[in-house]
Amino acid sequence: PSLRLLLHIATEDITADEEMNMKFGTTLKNCRHLMECAKELGVQIVGVKFHVSGSCKDLQTYIHAISDARCVFDMAEEFGFKMNMLDIGGGFTGSELQLEEVNHVIRPLLDVYFPKESGVNVIAEPGCYYVSSAFTLAVNIIAKKTVEYDKLLPSGVEQTRNDDEPVFTYYINDGVYGSFASKLSEKLNTIPEVHKKYKEDEPLFASSLWGPSCDELDQIVENCLLPELSVGDWLIFDNMGSGTLGEQSAFNDYQRPLIYYMMSFSDWDEMQDAGIASDTLMKNFFFVPSCIQLSPEDRFSTAA
């Protein structure tokens, strides 16, 4: 009798696959039936929740979701439910720009549909936003091959070039059965950065990145432009703190990446000013791997 629930409604991203649209929640059409069942069971529905994927590019999805939530609130009044909570879910990446864009869209709608005097508490689940930027992933190229350009293009896309430039496929030592596991459930855009320095006028080539499993699902980046790389080169992926350090996969003897702790010079200076001794602090830190080591003149001083 004391059980209280949020009714999770589905969102619709017209730019995504139907499978992704229906992953979370029930349709607006089924809400009335669920409320009837809850009423019969004596379960209290106290609010509505929805989730918009972090890969969603259409901000209209938020508009439709908040509008649908308002409809569910109105529907709940017919059944005598007193709802006072709206959960707009997660899906917020580590990008401040994305957060600002979402805020710009939803704030006016919330003021209209759920004004302060309505007594509805609006909450979110910004876990991904807070932890994404906490980790940067460094991966190593373990294999490389040249492929035909038309094989690199997504299905349905016509070839627009006729030159003889090489096209490269690179295999890295991490994939969807490791740190990129979230790509199996959401179409996230992962953008690699080349660690080694290269000339500004150095040619860029169409490239794709794959994990080490030899599985057709283990594609990290479908198509991007990179300078020609070699086996042993390093690539950097920012904002990899969310969904990357879950339980170790048993697939292909996957090994979890080593974790190295780093901090900015400003944070280091603040901690020293606060009286934290170097030997106390540094015992929790490791030397960073060679791919991201600082030059000798830029490294931290560990002298007391």
Buried (B, 14 or more C-beta within 10 A) or exposed (E): EEEEBBBBBBBBBEEBEEEBBEBBBBEBEEBBEBBEEBBEEEBBBBBBBBBBBBBBEBBEBBBBBBEBBBBBBEBBEEEEBEBEBBBBBBBBBBBEEBBEEBEEBBEEBBEEBBEEEEEBEBEBBBEBBEBBBEBBBBBBBBEBEEBEBEEBBEEEEEEEEEEEEEBBBBBBBBBBBBBBBBBEEBBBEBEBEBBEEEEEEEEEBBBBBBBBBEBEEBBBBEBBEBBBBEEEBBBBBBBBBBBBBEEEBEBBEBEBBEEBEEEEEEEBEEBBEEEEEBEEBEEEEEEBEEBEEEEEEEEBEEEE
